[in-house]
Amino acid sequence: MGLLSGRSTTQAFYVLGEVPNNFHETYFTNIQNNRFLEIDAYADRDESIGWTMIDDILETNLRWDKILVSDYLTLTMRIDTLKIPGPILKATLKKAFREYREEHNKEHLSKMVKLEIQDRIMKEFRKKVLPTIRTYEVIWNMPEGKVYFSGTSTKVIDQFGELFERTFDLRLAAHSCYTALLYGGFAQDIPEKVLQLEPMDFLQGIRM
C-alpha cells in the first residue's frame, strides 16, 4: 500500500468547493454508484474505472465506517484494462475466415459476415484474457481540504479528477506554489502580490 506505507510518490490537490452538511449519506451513495465494476465480456468497454476499499482492491461491497476514518476519507481508484494481443487476434481471425470459406464453399466473405465472425472471436477472447489491473490510493483530509493521490501520470490524474468530480461534485486543483497561496489559508491579497514580483538573477556577477 503506497500511501499507507509511506513508500509512494504522491500528488497533492486542493479541493475546490464546500462539502455539504449531509455529506455522509450523499457521498456514500455517490461512491456506491461509482464503485468499480468488472469488465463485461459481452460489452464493448475495454476499460473500467471505479472505487474499491483502500485495503482491499477486490472488495466492492463498500463500507462507510472503513471509508471514513476519523476526518479522512480513504479509497482506492482501480482501473482495469482489457487488451487482446494484436498478433494473436489477427492470426485467429485469419483462421476463422478461412474455415468459414471452406465450410460454406465461399471464395470471398461479405463485410457483414466478417464483422459477425470478428464479434464472436472478440467475445471469446474477452472471456479468456485477464485484464491489466492498476490501483491508486486516495486519502482526503477533509478538514484541510487536501487530497493525496498515489498516481503521477497525466492521464491517470485526469481520470482521477473526472471520477472525483463525478462522485463528490467538487473539483481539484493540483498543489503548486501558487495554488498553495490561493487555497492554503494565506491572506487574499498575497497571490496577487506574488504575481507582481519581478524575477531576480541571483548569479549576476558570479564567475563560474
Number of C-alpha atoms within 10 A of each C-alpha: 15 16 17 12 7 9 10 15 12 18 16 20 21 23 22 14 11 9 16 10 8 8 12 12 10 13 17 18 14 15 22 18 13 17 23 24 16 16 19 14 17 13 9 12 11 15 17 18 21 24 28 28 23 25 15 11 19 12 14 16 10 17 13 17 9 14 20 17 12 10 11 17 18 21 25 25 26 23 21 20 17 18 14 16 10 9 9 11 15 12 10 16 18 12 11 16 17 15 13 17 13 11 9 9 9 12 9 11 14 8 8 9 12 16 12 11 14 19 14 14 15 18 15 13 19 21 12 10 13 13 18 11 13 15 20 24 25 26 22 21 18 15 9 14 17 22 23 20 24 23 22 13 9 9 10 16 17 11 13 21 18 15 18 20 13 15 21 16 15 15 15 19 16 18 18 12 10 15 14 16 18 17 19 15 9 11 10 11 10 12 17 12 9 11 9 8 8 7 6 7 7 7 8 7 7 6 5 4
